[in-house]
Amino acid sequence: MCSIIGYRGKLFAAPVLIESLKRMEYRGYDSVGIATFDNGKILMRKGVGKVGEVSKSLSLRNMPGQVGIGHTR
């Protein structure tokens, strides 16, 4: 089973997605992925580990774009 979250709004999507995925961590997920859409391009990053660890190592919070989707698995 996975968690999937999407965001479209005025804020940068990545920080909103990360905080939302952290709320789902209690389910025991061990990998994270985020994709954002910015200036006509899809940017994607994913990694193995807890949301906070992957976010820090891949600088997920710095991903541009106000539209995005994230998942844990």
PQR file of N, CA, C, O and H, with PARSE charges and radii, in Angstrom:
ATOM      1  N   MET A   1       0.831  -1.173   0.000 -0.4000 1.5000
ATOM      2  CA  MET A   1       0.000   0.000   0.000 -0.0000 2.0000
ATOM      3  C   MET A   1       0.878   1.240   0.000  0.5500 1.7000
ATOM      4  O   MET A   1       1.954   1.238   0.598 -0.5500 1.4000
ATOM      5  N   CYS A   2       0.431   2.301  -0.665 -0.4000 1.5000
ATOM      6  CA  CYS A   2       1.194   3.541  -0.788 -0.0000 2.0000
ATOM      7  C   CYS A   2       0.362   4.721  -0.299  0.5500 1.7000
ATOM      8  O   CYS A   2      -0.853   4.624  -0.130 -0.5500 1.4000
ATOM      9  H   CYS A   2      -0.443   2.303  -1.151  0.4000 1.0000
ATOM     10  N   SER A   3       1.047   5.827  -0.078 -0.4000 1.5000
ATOM     11  CA  SER A   3       0.380   7.107   0.162 -0.0000 2.0000
ATOM     12  C   SER A   3       0.698   8.006  -1.010  0.5500 1.7000
ATOM     13  O   SER A   3       1.848   8.084  -1.444 -0.5500 1.4000
ATOM     14  H   SER A   3       2.035   5.906  -0.215  0.4000 1.0000
ATOM     15  N   ILE A   4      -0.304   8.680  -1.524 -0.4000 1.5000
ATOM     16  CA  ILE A   4      -0.109   9.601  -2.634 -0.0000 2.0000
ATOM     17  C   ILE A   4      -0.788  10.911  -2.269  0.5500 1.7000
ATOM     18  O   ILE A   4      -1.927  10.924  -1.801 -0.5500 1.4000
ATOM     19  H   ILE A   4      -1.238   8.617  -1.172  0.4000 1.0000
ATOM     20  N   ILE A   5      -0.081  12.012  -2.487 -0.4000 1.5000
ATOM     21  CA  ILE A   5      -0.612  13.334  -2.172 -0.0000 2.0000
ATOM     22  C   ILE A   5      -0.298  14.278  -3.329  0.5500 1.7000
ATOM     23  O   ILE A   5       0.779  14.202  -3.921 -0.5500 1.4000
ATOM     24  H   ILE A   5       0.844  12.002  -2.867  0.4000 1.0000
ATOM     25  N   GLY A   6      -1.217  15.146  -3.642 -0.4000 1.5000
ATOM     26  CA  GLY A   6      -0.998  16.130  -4.695 -0.0000 2.0000
ATOM     27  C   GLY A   6      -1.245  17.530  -4.162  0.5500 1.7000
ATOM     28  O   GLY A   6      -1.962  17.713  -3.179 -0.5500 1.4000
ATOM     29  H   GLY A   6      -2.092  15.208  -3.161  0.4000 1.0000
ATOM     30  N   TYR A   7      -0.648  18.513  -4.816 -0.4000 1.5000
ATOM     31  CA  TYR A   7      -0.849  19.904  -4.423 -0.0000 2.0000
ATOM     32  C   TYR A   7      -0.811  20.798  -5.658  0.5500 1.7000
ATOM     33  O   TYR A   7       0.005  20.605  -6.559 -0.5500 1.4000
ATOM     34  H   TYR A   7      -0.066  18.364  -5.616  0.4000 1.0000
ATOM     35  N   ARG A   8      -1.704  21.773  -5.678 -0.4000 1.5000
ATOM     36  CA  ARG A   8      -1.715  22.821  -6.683 -0.0000 2.0000
ATOM     37  C   ARG A   8      -2.192  24.077  -5.982  0.5500 1.7000
ATOM     38  O   ARG A   8      -3.303  24.110  -5.455 -0.5500 1.4000
ATOM     39  H   ARG A   8      -2.367  21.930  -4.945  0.4000 1.0000
ATOM     40  N   GLY A   9      -1.363  25.114  -5.969 -0.4000 1.5000
ATOM     41  CA  GLY A   9      -1.756  26.321  -5.269 -0.0000 2.0000
ATOM     42  C   GLY A   9      -0.747  27.431  -5.418  0.5500 1.7000
ATOM     43  O   GLY A   9       0.069  27.424  -6.340 -0.5500 1.4000
ATOM     44  H   GLY A   9      -0.460  25.088  -6.398  0.4000 1.0000
ATOM     45  N   LYS A  10      -0.802  28.395  -4.500 -0.4000 1.5000
ATOM     46  CA  LYS A  10       0.060  29.570  -4.554 -0.0000 2.0000
ATOM     47  C   LYS A  10       1.427  29.336  -3.922  0.5500 1.7000
ATOM     48  O   LYS A  10       2.385  30.039  -4.245 -0.5500 1.4000
ATOM     49  H   LYS A  10      -1.464  28.401  -3.751  0.4000 1.0000
ATOM     50  N   LEU A  11       1.529  28.361  -3.027 -0.4000 1.5000
ATOM     51  CA  LEU A  11       2.798  28.061  -2.370 -0.0000 2.0000
ATOM     52  C   LEU A  11       3.637  27.138  -3.238  0.5500 1.7000
ATOM     53  O   LEU A  11       3.125  26.523  -4.173 -0.5500 1.4000
ATOM     54  H   LEU A  11       0.751  27.790  -2.765  0.4000 1.0000
ATOM     55  N   PHE A  12       4.934  27.041  -2.927 -0.4000 1.5000
ATOM     56  CA  PHE A  12       5.753  26.025  -3.581 -0.0000 2.0000
ATOM     57  C   PHE A  12       5.236  24.664  -3.131  0.5500 1.7000
ATOM     58  O   PHE A  12       4.967  24.460  -1.947 -0.5500 1.4000
ATOM     59  H   PHE A  12       5.350  27.540  -2.167  0.4000 1.0000
ATOM     60  N   ALA A  13       5.100  23.749  -4.056 -0.4000 1.5000
ATOM     61  CA  ALA A  13       4.479  22.457  -3.782 -0.0000 2.0000
ATOM     62  C   ALA A  13       5.343  21.548  -2.903  0.5500 1.7000
ATOM     63  O   ALA A  13       4.814  20.872  -2.021 -0.5500 1.4000
ATOM     64  H   ALA A  13       5.318  23.915  -5.018  0.4000 1.0000
ATOM     65  N   ALA A  14       6.657  21.519  -3.127 -0.4000 1.5000
ATOM     66  CA  ALA A  14       7.520  20.541  -2.451 -0.0000 2.0000
ATOM     67  C   ALA A  14       7.412  20.576  -0.924  0.5500 1.7000
ATOM     68  O   ALA A  14       7.224  19.518  -0.324 -0.5500 1.4000
ATOM     69  H   ALA A  14       7.087  22.068  -3.844  0.4000 1.0000
ATOM     70  N   PRO A  15       7.519  21.734  -0.262 -0.5600 1.5000
ATOM     71  CA  PRO A  15       7.403  21.729   1.199  0.2800 2.0000
ATOM     72  C   PRO A  15       6.033  21.232   1.695  0.5500 1.7000
ATOM     73  O   PRO A  15       5.946  20.548   2.715 -0.5500 1.4000
ATOM     74  N   VAL A  16       4.984  21.577   0.973 -0.4000 1.5000
ATOM     75  CA  VAL A  16       3.639  21.116   1.345 -0.0000 2.0000
ATOM     76  C   VAL A  16       3.561  19.595   1.215  0.5500 1.7000
ATOM     77  O   VAL A  16       3.011  18.923   2.087 -0.5500 1.4000
ATOM     78  H   VAL A  16       5.055  22.132   0.144  0.4000 1.0000
ATOM     79  N   LEU A  17       4.104  19.063   0.143 -0.4000 1.5000
ATOM     80  CA  LEU A  17       4.085  17.616  -0.072 -0.0000 2.0000
ATOM     81  C   LEU A  17       4.888  16.891   0.991  0.5500 1.7000
ATOM     82  O   LEU A  17       4.446  15.866   1.509 -0.5500 1.4000
ATOM     83  H   LEU A  17       4.550  19.609  -0.565  0.4000 1.0000
ATOM     84  N   ILE A  18       6.059  17.407   1.323 -0.4000 1.5000
ATOM     85  CA  ILE A  18       6.915  16.766   2.325 -0.0000 2.0000
ATOM     86  C   ILE A  18       6.217  16.692   3.666  0.5500 1.7000
ATOM     87  O   ILE A  18       6.203  15.640   4.305 -0.5500 1.4000
ATOM     88  H   ILE A  18       6.418  18.240   0.902  0.4000 1.0000
ATOM     89  N   GLU A  19       5.637  17.803   4.099 -0.4000 1.5000
ATOM     90  CA  GLU A  19       4.945  17.810   5.393 -0.0000 2.0000
ATOM     91  C   GLU A  19       3.756  16.855   5.379  0.5500 1.7000
ATOM     92  O   GLU A  19       3.488  16.194   6.383 -0.5500 1.4000
ATOM     93  H   GLU A  19       5.648  18.658   3.580  0.4000 1.0000
ATOM     94  N   SER A  20       3.055  16.772   4.280 -0.4000 1.5000
ATOM     95  CA  SER A  20       1.920  15.854   4.179 -0.0000 2.0000
ATOM     96  C   SER A  20       2.378  14.400   4.228  0.5500 1.7000
ATOM     97  O   SER A  20       1.747  13.568   4.879 -0.5500 1.4000
ATOM     98  H   SER A  20       3.273  17.308   3.465  0.4000 1.0000
ATOM     99  N   LEU A  21       3.475  14.096   3.541 -0.4000 1.5000
ATOM    100  CA  LEU A  21       3.990  12.722   3.534 -0.0000 2.0000
ATOM    101  C   LEU A  21       4.530  12.325   4.903  0.5500 1.7000
ATOM    102  O   LEU A  21       4.436  11.160   5.289 -0.5500 1.4000
ATOM    103  H   LEU A  21       3.989  14.772   3.012  0.4000 1.0000
ATOM    104  N   LYS A  22       5.096  13.279   5.643 -0.4000 1.5000
ATOM    105  CA  LYS A  22       5.580  12.983   6.999 -0.0000 2.0000
ATOM    106  C   LYS A  22       4.435  12.501   7.892  0.5500 1.7000
ATOM    107  O   LYS A  22       4.637  11.665   8.774 -0.5500 1.4000
ATOM    108  H   LYS A  22       5.173  14.226   5.329  0.4000 1.0000
ATOM    109  N   ARG A  23       3.255  13.023   7.662 -0.4000 1.5000
ATOM    110  CA  ARG A  23       2.086  12.625   8.457 -0.0000 2.0000
ATOM    111  C   ARG A  23       1.687  11.168   8.203  0.5500 1.7000
ATOM    112  O   ARG A  23       0.995  10.556   9.017 -0.5500 1.4000
ATOM    113  H   ARG A  23       3.091  13.702   6.947  0.4000 1.0000
ATOM    114  N   MET A  24       2.125  10.625   7.082 -0.4000 1.5000
ATOM    115  CA  MET A  24       1.776   9.251   6.722 -0.0000 2.0000
ATOM    116  C   MET A  24       2.855   8.249   7.127  0.5500 1.7000
ATOM    117  O   MET A  24       2.663   7.047   6.945 -0.5500 1.4000
ATOM    118  H   MET A  24       2.687  11.122   6.421  0.4000 1.0000
ATOM    119  N   GLU A  25       3.972   8.702   7.666 -0.4000 1.5000
ATOM    120  CA  GLU A  25       5.095   7.823   7.977 -0.0000 2.0000
ATOM    121  C   GLU A  25       4.773   6.734   8.990  0.5500 1.7000
ATOM    122  O   GLU A  25       5.417   5.685   8.984 -0.5500 1.4000
ATOM    123  H   GLU A  25       4.128   9.678   7.815  0.4000 1.0000
ATOM    124  N   TYR A  26       3.814   6.952   9.840 -0.4000 1.5000
ATOM    125  CA  TYR A  26       3.491   5.967  10.861 -0.0000 2.0000
ATOM    126  C   TYR A  26       3.100   4.626  10.251  0.5500 1.7000
ATOM    127  O   TYR A  26       3.066   3.618  10.957 -0.5500 1.4000
ATOM    128  H   TYR A  26       3.291   7.804   9.844  0.4000 1.0000
ATOM    129  N   ARG A  27       2.813   4.595   8.989 -0.4000 1.5000
ATOM    130  CA  ARG A  27       2.415   3.357   8.318 -0.0000 2.0000
ATOM    131  C   ARG A  27       3.608   2.491   7.940  0.5500 1.7000
ATOM    132  O   ARG A  27       3.425   1.385   7.431 -0.5500 1.4000
ATOM    133  H   ARG A  27       2.840   5.414   8.415  0.4000 1.0000
ATOM    134  N   GLY A  28       4.829   2.969   8.177 -0.4000 1.5000
ATOM    135  CA  GLY A  28       6.014   2.148   7.970 -0.0000 2.0000
ATOM    136  C   GLY A  28       6.625   2.200   6.584  0.5500 1.7000
ATOM    137  O   GLY A  28       7.323   1.265   6.190 -0.5500 1.4000
ATOM    138  H   GLY A  28       4.978   3.867   8.590  0.4000 1.0000
ATOM    139  N   TYR A  29       6.389   3.250   5.842 -0.4000 1.5000
ATOM    140  CA  TYR A  29       6.947   3.345   4.496 -0.0000 2.0000
ATOM    141  C   TYR A  29       8.451   3.558   4.535  0.5500 1.7000
ATOM    142  O   TYR A  29       8.985   4.116   5.494 -0.5500 1.4000
ATOM    143  H   TYR A  29       5.823   4.010   6.161  0.4000 1.0000
ATOM    144  N   ASP A  30       9.134   3.108   3.479 -0.4000 1.5000
ATOM    145  CA  ASP A  30      10.595   3.213   3.467 -0.0000 2.0000
ATOM    146  C   ASP A  30      11.162   3.870   2.208  0.5500 1.7000
ATOM    147  O   ASP A  30      12.373   3.828   1.990 -0.5500 1.4000
ATOM    148  H   ASP A  30       8.700   2.655   2.700  0.4000 1.0000
ATOM    149  N   SER A  31      10.313   4.474   1.380 -0.4000 1.5000
ATOM    150  CA  SER A  31      10.819   5.209   0.227 -0.0000 2.0000
ATOM    151  C   SER A  31       9.876   6.367  -0.087  0.5500 1.7000
ATOM    152  O   SER A  31       8.689   6.336   0.236 -0.5500 1.4000
ATOM    153  H   SER A  31       9.330   4.508   1.557  0.4000 1.0000
ATOM    154  N   VAL A  32      10.444   7.388  -0.726 -0.4000 1.5000
ATOM    155  CA  VAL A  32       9.721   8.639  -0.977 -0.0000 2.0000
ATOM    156  C   VAL A  32      10.048   9.128  -2.382  0.5500 1.7000
ATOM    157  O   VAL A  32      11.171   8.969  -2.859 -0.5500 1.4000
ATOM    158  H   VAL A  32      11.408   7.413  -0.988  0.4000 1.0000
ATOM    159  N   GLY A  33       9.069   9.715  -3.030 -0.4000 1.5000
ATOM    160  CA  GLY A  33       9.305  10.348  -4.322 -0.0000 2.0000
ATOM    161  C   GLY A  33       8.447  11.580  -4.471  0.5500 1.7000
ATOM    162  O   GLY A  33       7.306  11.611  -4.010 -0.5500 1.4000
ATOM    163  H   GLY A  33       8.156   9.844  -2.642  0.4000 1.0000
ATOM    164  N   ILE A  34       8.995  12.599  -5.116 -0.4000 1.5000
ATOM    165  CA  ILE A  34       8.248  13.833  -5.365 -0.0000 2.0000
ATOM    166  C   ILE A  34       8.515  14.273  -6.802  0.5500 1.7000
ATOM    167  O   ILE A  34       9.637  14.176  -7.299 -0.5500 1.4000
ATOM    168  H   ILE A  34       9.922  12.573  -5.490  0.4000 1.0000
ATOM    169  N   ALA A  35       7.463  14.758  -7.455 -0.4000 1.5000
ATOM    170  CA  ALA A  35       7.593  15.354  -8.777 -0.0000 2.0000
ATOM    171  C   ALA A  35       6.886  16.697  -8.735  0.5500 1.7000
ATOM    172  O   ALA A  35       5.783  16.812  -8.201 -0.5500 1.4000
ATOM    173  H   ALA A  35       6.552  14.836  -7.051  0.4000 1.0000
ATOM    174  N   THR A  36       7.529  17.716  -9.302 -0.4000 1.5000
ATOM    175  CA  THR A  36       6.911  19.035  -9.400 -0.0000 2.0000
ATOM    176  C   THR A  36       6.919  19.469 -10.853  0.5500 1.7000
ATOM    177  O   THR A  36       7.702  18.974 -11.663 -0.5500 1.4000
ATOM    178  H   THR A  36       8.425  17.622  -9.736  0.4000 1.0000
ATOM    179  N   PHE A  37       6.039  20.399 -11.164 -0.4000 1.5000
ATOM    180  CA  PHE A  37       5.921  20.934 -12.521 -0.0000 2.0000
ATOM    181  C   PHE A  37       6.260  22.409 -12.470  0.5500 1.7000
ATOM    182  O   PHE A  37       5.621  23.172 -11.746 -0.5500 1.4000
ATOM    183  H   PHE A  37       5.403  20.802 -10.506  0.4000 1.0000
ATOM    184  N   ASP A  38       7.278  22.821 -13.248 -0.4000 1.5000
ATOM    185  CA  ASP A  38       7.727  24.212 -13.236 -0.0000 2.0000
ATOM    186  C   ASP A  38       8.216  24.605 -14.624  0.5500 1.7000
ATOM    187  O   ASP A  38       9.047  23.917 -15.217 -0.5500 1.4000
ATOM    188  H   ASP A  38       7.797  22.200 -13.837  0.4000 1.0000
ATOM    189  N   ASN A  39       7.701  25.703 -15.131 -0.4000 1.5000
ATOM    190  CA  ASN A  39       8.107  26.220 -16.449 -0.0000 2.0000
ATOM    191  C   ASN A  39       8.049  25.166 -17.551  0.5500 1.7000
ATOM    192  O   ASN A  39       8.957  25.071 -18.377 -0.5500 1.4000
ATOM    193  H   ASN A  39       7.026  26.262 -14.650  0.4000 1.0000
ATOM    194  N   GLY A  40       6.984  24.380 -17.559 -0.4000 1.5000
ATOM    195  CA  GLY A  40       6.787  23.392 -18.598 -0.0000 2.0000
ATOM    196  C   GLY A  40       7.607  22.126 -18.449  0.5500 1.7000
ATOM    197  O   GLY A  40       7.602  21.284 -19.347 -0.5500 1.4000
ATOM    198  H   GLY A  40       6.246  24.457 -16.888  0.4000 1.0000
ATOM    199  N   LYS A  41       8.319  21.970 -17.327 -0.4000 1.5000
ATOM    200  CA  LYS A  41       9.152  20.786 -17.101 -0.0000 2.0000
ATOM    201  C   LYS A  41       8.706  20.039 -15.849  0.5500 1.7000
ATOM    202  O   LYS A  41       8.285  20.646 -14.865 -0.5500 1.4000
ATOM    203  H   LYS A  41       8.323  22.654 -16.598  0.4000 1.0000
ATOM    204  N   ILE A  42       8.805  18.725 -15.903 -0.4000 1.5000
ATOM    205  CA  ILE A  42       8.538  17.891 -14.738 -0.0000 2.0000
ATOM    206  C   ILE A  42       9.874  17.540 -14.103  0.5500 1.7000
ATOM    207  O   ILE A  42      10.760  16.989 -14.757 -0.5500 1.4000
ATOM    208  H   ILE A  42       9.148  18.232 -16.702  0.4000 1.0000
ATOM    209  N   LEU A  43      10.011  17.864 -12.821 -0.4000 1.5000
ATOM    210  CA  LEU A  43      11.216  17.564 -12.061 -0.0000 2.0000
ATOM    211  C   LEU A  43      10.884  16.437 -11.094  0.5500 1.7000
ATOM    212  O   LEU A  43       9.851  16.491 -10.425 -0.5500 1.4000
ATOM    213  H   LEU A  43       9.292  18.312 -12.290  0.4000 1.0000
ATOM    214  N   MET A  44      11.730  15.423 -11.005 -0.4000 1.5000
ATOM    215  CA  MET A  44      11.434  14.276 -10.155 -0.0000 2.0000
ATOM    216  C   MET A  44      12.666  13.878  -9.347  0.5500 1.7000
ATOM    217  O   MET A  44      13.788  13.857  -9.855 -0.5500 1.4000
ATOM    218  H   MET A  44      12.568  15.380 -11.548  0.4000 1.0000
ATOM    219  N   ARG A  45      12.425  13.563  -8.076 -0.4000 1.5000
ATOM    220  CA  ARG A  45      13.475  13.042  -7.198 -0.0000 2.0000
ATOM    221  C   ARG A  45      12.862  11.971  -6.315  0.5500 1.7000
ATOM    222  O   ARG A  45      11.721  12.093  -5.869 -0.5500 1.4000
ATOM    223  H   ARG A  45      11.514  13.580  -7.664  0.4000 1.0000
ATOM    224  N   LYS A  46      13.635  10.912  -6.065 -0.4000 1.5000
ATOM    225  CA  LYS A  46      13.138   9.834  -5.207 -0.0000 2.0000
ATOM    226  C   LYS A  46      14.308   9.182  -4.503  0.5500 1.7000
ATOM    227  O   LYS A  46      15.448   9.237  -4.965 -0.5500 1.4000
ATOM    228  H   LYS A  46      14.562  10.812  -6.427  0.4000 1.0000
ATOM    229  N   GLY A  47      14.000   8.556  -3.364 -0.4000 1.5000
ATOM    230  CA  GLY A  47      15.038   7.887  -2.605 -0.0000 2.0000
ATOM    231  C   GLY A  47      14.473   6.942  -1.570  0.5500 1.7000
ATOM    232  O   GLY A  47      13.272   6.933  -1.301 -0.5500 1.4000
ATOM    233  H   GLY A  47      13.075   8.511  -2.989  0.4000 1.0000
ATOM    234  N   VAL A  48      15.354   6.147  -0.992 -0.4000 1.5000
ATOM    235  CA  VAL A  48      14.983   5.166   0.019 -0.0000 2.0000
ATOM    236  C   VAL A  48      15.306   5.725   1.392  0.5500 1.7000
ATOM    237  O   VAL A  48      16.384   6.280   1.604 -0.5500 1.4000
ATOM    238  H   VAL A  48      16.330   6.154  -1.209  0.4000 1.0000
ATOM    239  N   GLY A  49      14.368   5.578   2.334 -0.4000 1.5000
ATOM    240  CA  GLY A  49      14.541   6.043   3.695 -0.0000 2.0000
ATOM    241  C   GLY A  49      13.318   6.804   4.170  0.5500 1.7000
ATOM    242  O   GLY A  49      12.313   6.895   3.466 -0.5500 1.4000
ATOM    243  H   GLY A  49      13.492   5.127   2.163  0.4000 1.0000
ATOM    244  N   LYS A  50      13.415   7.342   5.362 -0.4000 1.5000
ATOM    245  CA  LYS A  50      12.320   8.141   5.927 -0.0000 2.0000
ATOM    246  C   LYS A  50      12.207   9.459   5.160  0.5500 1.7000
ATOM    247  O   LYS A  50      13.168   9.908   4.536 -0.5500 1.4000
ATOM    248  H   LYS A  50      14.232   7.268   5.934  0.4000 1.0000
ATOM    249  N   VAL A  51      11.030  10.068   5.215 -0.4000 1.5000
ATOM    250  CA  VAL A  51      10.765  11.295   4.473 -0.0000 2.0000
ATOM    251  C   VAL A  51      11.795  12.367   4.801  0.5500 1.7000
ATOM    252  O   VAL A  51      12.352  12.980   3.891 -0.5500 1.4000
ATOM    253  H   VAL A  51      10.250   9.703   5.723  0.4000 1.0000
ATOM    254  N   GLY A  52      12.058  12.605   6.080 -0.4000 1.5000
ATOM    255  CA  GLY A  52      13.009  13.641   6.475 -0.0000 2.0000
ATOM    256  C   GLY A  52      14.412  13.385   5.970  0.5500 1.7000
ATOM    257  O   GLY A  52      15.102  14.312   5.547 -0.5500 1.4000
ATOM    258  H   GLY A  52      11.605  12.107   6.819  0.4000 1.0000
ATOM    259  N   GLU A  53      14.844  12.121   6.012 -0.4000 1.5000
ATOM    260  CA  GLU A  53      16.189  11.757   5.544 -0.0000 2.0000
ATOM    261  C   GLU A  53      16.336  11.974   4.038  0.5500 1.7000
ATOM    262  O   GLU A  53      17.315  12.562   3.579 -0.5500 1.4000
ATOM    263  H   GLU A  53      14.283  11.368   6.355  0.4000 1.0000
ATOM    264  N   VAL A  54      15.361  11.498   3.285 -0.4000 1.5000
ATOM    265  CA  VAL A  54      15.403  11.639   1.829 -0.0000 2.0000
ATOM    266  C   VAL A  54      15.289  13.111   1.441  0.5500 1.7000
ATOM    267  O   VAL A  54      15.985  13.581   0.542 -0.5500 1.4000
ATOM    268  H   VAL A  54      14.566  11.021   3.658  0.4000 1.0000
ATOM    269  N   SER A  55      14.413  13.824   2.121 -0.4000 1.5000
ATOM    270  CA  SER A  55      14.238  15.251   1.841 -0.0000 2.0000
ATOM    271  C   SER A  55      15.550  16.010   2.019  0.5500 1.7000
ATOM    272  O   SER A  55      15.913  16.849   1.195 -0.5500 1.4000
ATOM    273  H   SER A  55      13.846  13.442   2.851  0.4000 1.0000
ATOM    274  N   LYS A  56      16.247  15.706   3.096 -0.4000 1.5000
ATOM    275  CA  LYS A  56      17.504  16.395   3.372 -0.0000 2.0000
ATOM    276  C   LYS A  56      18.587  16.010   2.363  0.5500 1.7000
ATOM    277  O   LYS A  56      19.281  16.883   1.841 -0.5500 1.4000
ATOM    278  H   LYS A  56      15.952  15.024   3.766  0.4000 1.0000
ATOM    279  N   SER A  57      18.736  14.729   2.087 -0.4000 1.5000
ATOM    280  CA  SER A  57      19.816  14.284   1.200 -0.0000 2.0000
ATOM    281  C   SER A  57      19.599  14.695  -0.256  0.5500 1.7000
ATOM    282  O   SER A  57      20.570  14.880  -0.990 -0.5500 1.4000
ATOM    283  H   SER A  57      18.172  14.020   2.511  0.4000 1.0000
ATOM    284  N   LEU A  58      18.356  14.840  -0.682 -0.4000 1.5000
ATOM    285  CA  LEU A  58      18.066  15.207  -2.072 -0.0000 2.0000
ATOM    286  C   LEU A  58      17.574  16.643  -2.228  0.5500 1.7000
ATOM    287  O   LEU A  58      17.205  17.053  -3.329 -0.5500 1.4000
ATOM    288  H   LEU A  58      17.568  14.690  -0.086  0.4000 1.0000
ATOM    289  N   SER A  59      17.567  17.410  -1.139 -0.4000 1.5000
ATOM    290  CA  SER A  59      17.101  18.809  -1.167 -0.0000 2.0000
ATOM    291  C   SER A  59      15.706  18.926  -1.788  0.5500 1.7000
ATOM    292  O   SER A  59      15.466  19.772  -2.649 -0.5500 1.4000
ATOM    293  H   SER A  59      17.867  17.078  -0.245  0.4000 1.0000
ATOM    294  N   LEU A  60      14.802  18.071  -1.341 -0.4000 1.5000
ATOM    295  CA  LEU A  60      13.453  18.078  -1.904 -0.0000 2.0000
ATOM    296  C   LEU A  60      12.742  19.407  -1.698  0.5500 1.7000
ATOM    297  O   LEU A  60      12.003  19.856  -2.574 -0.5500 1.4000
ATOM    298  H   LEU A  60      14.997  17.384  -0.642  0.4000 1.0000
ATOM    299  N   ARG A  61      12.955  20.037  -0.555 -0.4000 1.5000
ATOM    300  CA  ARG A  61      12.271  21.298  -0.260 -0.0000 2.0000
ATOM    301  C   ARG A  61      12.606  22.411  -1.255  0.5500 1.7000
ATOM    302  O   ARG A  61      11.845  23.367  -1.399 -0.5500 1.4000
ATOM    303  H   ARG A  61      13.555  19.672   0.157  0.4000 1.0000
ATOM    304  N   ASN A  62      13.740  22.286  -1.937 -0.4000 1.5000
ATOM    305  CA  ASN A  62      14.175  23.323  -2.875 -0.0000 2.0000
ATOM    306  C   ASN A  62      13.647  23.129  -4.287  0.5500 1.7000
ATOM    307  O   ASN A  62      13.967  23.913  -5.181 -0.5500 1.4000
ATOM    308  H   ASN A  62      14.359  21.510  -1.820  0.4000 1.0000
ATOM    309  N   MET A  63      12.852  22.106  -4.497 -0.4000 1.5000
ATOM    310  CA  MET A  63      12.314  21.875  -5.834 -0.0000 2.0000
ATOM    311  C   MET A  63      11.304  22.964  -6.177  0.5500 1.7000
ATOM    312  O   MET A  63      10.390  23.222  -5.394 -0.5500 1.4000
ATOM    313  H   MET A  63      12.592  21.469  -3.772  0.4000 1.0000
ATOM    314  N   PRO A  64      11.455  23.612  -7.342 -0.5600 1.5000
ATOM    315  CA  PRO A  64      10.537  24.682  -7.730  0.2800 2.0000
ATOM    316  C   PRO A  64       9.206  24.123  -8.230  0.5500 1.7000
ATOM    317  O   PRO A  64       9.087  22.933  -8.521 -0.5500 1.4000
ATOM    318  N   GLY A  65       8.231  24.983  -8.323 -0.4000 1.5000
ATOM    319  CA  GLY A  65       6.938  24.613  -8.869 -0.0000 2.0000
ATOM    320  C   GLY A  65       5.820  24.720  -7.860  0.5500 1.7000
ATOM    321  O   GLY A  65       6.003  24.444  -6.674 -0.5500 1.4000
ATOM    322  H   GLY A  65       8.327  25.950  -8.087  0.4000 1.0000
ATOM    323  N   GLN A  66       4.662  25.124  -8.343 -0.4000 1.5000
ATOM    324  CA  GLN A  66       3.486  25.274  -7.497 -0.0000 2.0000
ATOM    325  C   GLN A  66       2.475  24.140  -7.722  0.5500 1.7000
ATOM    326  O   GLN A  66       1.358  24.172  -7.205 -0.5500 1.4000
ATOM    327  H   GLN A  66       4.514  25.348  -9.307  0.4000 1.0000
ATOM    328  N   VAL A  67       2.893  23.150  -8.500 -0.4000 1.5000
ATOM    329  CA  VAL A  67       2.088  21.958  -8.743 -0.0000 2.0000
ATOM    330  C   VAL A  67       3.004  20.762  -8.508  0.5500 1.7000
ATOM    331  O   VAL A  67       4.145  20.738  -8.969 -0.5500 1.4000
ATOM    332  H   VAL A  67       3.800  23.125  -8.920  0.4000 1.0000
ATOM    333  N   GLY A  68       2.486  19.765  -7.779 -0.4000 1.5000
ATOM    334  CA  GLY A  68       3.327  18.598  -7.541 -0.0000 2.0000
ATOM    335  C   GLY A  68       2.551  17.418  -7.000  0.5500 1.7000
ATOM    336  O   GLY A  68       1.395  17.527  -6.593 -0.5500 1.4000
ATOM    337  H   GLY A  68       1.559  19.784  -7.404  0.4000 1.0000
ATOM    338  N   ILE A  69       3.236  16.279  -7.013 -0.4000 1.5000
ATOM    339  CA  ILE A  69       2.682  15.047  -6.470 -0.0000 2.0000
ATOM    340  C   ILE A  69       3.795  14.331  -5.726  0.5500 1.7000
ATOM    341  O   ILE A  69       4.956  14.371  -6.133 -0.5500 1.4000
ATOM    342  H   ILE A  69       4.176  16.191  -7.344  0.4000 1.0000
ATOM    343  N   GLY A  70       3.431  13.679  -4.634 -0.4000 1.5000
ATOM    344  CA  GLY A  70       4.406  12.936  -3.857 -0.0000 2.0000
ATOM    345  C   GLY A  70       3.850  11.599  -3.442  0.5500 1.7000
ATOM    346  O   GLY A  70       2.635  11.413  -3.376 -0.5500 1.4000
ATOM    347  H   GLY A  70       2.488  13.647  -4.303  0.4000 1.0000
ATOM    348  N   HIS A  71       4.748  10.656  -3.158 -0.4000 1.5000
ATOM    349  CA  HIS A  71       4.299   9.331  -2.730 -0.0000 2.0000
ATOM    350  C   HIS A  71       5.280   8.731  -1.736  0.5500 1.7000
ATOM    351  O   HIS A  71       6.464   9.070  -1.716 -0.5500 1.4000
ATOM    352  H   HIS A  71       5.735  10.806  -3.212  0.4000 1.0000
ATOM    353  N   THR A  72       4.766   7.846  -0.927 -0.4000 1.5000
ATOM    354  CA  THR A  72       5.592   6.988  -0.081 -0.0000 2.0000
ATOM    355  C   THR A  72       5.227   5.558  -0.412  0.5500 1.7000
ATOM    356  O   THR A  72       4.118   5.270  -0.861 -0.5500 1.4000
ATOM    357  H   THR A  72       3.805   7.571  -0.943  0.4000 1.0000
ATOM    358  N   ARG A  73       6.174   4.669  -0.183 -0.4000 1.5000
ATOM    359  CA  ARG A  73       5.922   3.265  -0.515 -0.0000 2.0000
ATOM    360  C   ARG A  73       6.639   2.398   0.490  0.5500 1.7000
ATOM    361  O   ARG A  73       6.569   1.172   0.409 -0.5500 1.4000
ATOM    362  H   ARG A  73       7.075   4.903   0.182  0.4000 1.0000
TER
END
